[in-house]
Structure formats: structure tokens, C-alpha cells
């Protein structure tokens, strides 16, 4: 009998937990309030949250960074 010596890898679509931001960090990075984030999500104008646990969500850091990069720059 021959044993398979390969170790299964994690699915490619699972993000590194360190790359997932919870709401307080998203608010800090974007400068937006909770209500504004959820309103923009509902309008399709903000990255969608991902389910982390039955009662926990987060956002992929790369999605938030891309959203911030796409925002118009305001002169100071």
C-alpha cells in the first residue's frame, strides 16, 4: 500500500487573517462612520464585508486600499 505524502494546502480564496480588517480599523483607515460605511455598501459604492464567523465580519485590506486609491484626491 502506498501513502500519499502530499499535504493539502489551504484553499486559494481564503485570505490571511492579518489581511482582514474589522470595523474599527476600517473606520480609522477611511475616516468614515459606521452608518456611512453600511450605507455605501448597500449602494454598491464600498467594498463588501466578508463573513468571518457567525457574528463577525471584516473587510479585505486590499479591497479597502483599492477603494481608498480610487477616491478623488482633494487639495489641501
PyMOL commands that set and color helices and strands:
alter all, ss='L'
color gray80, all
select helices_A, chain A and resi 17-19+23-30+34-42+61-70
alter helices_A, ss='H'
color red, helices_A
select strands_A, chain A and resi 20-21+50-53+56-60
alter strands_A, ss='S'
color yellow, strands_A
deselect
rebuild
show_as cartoon
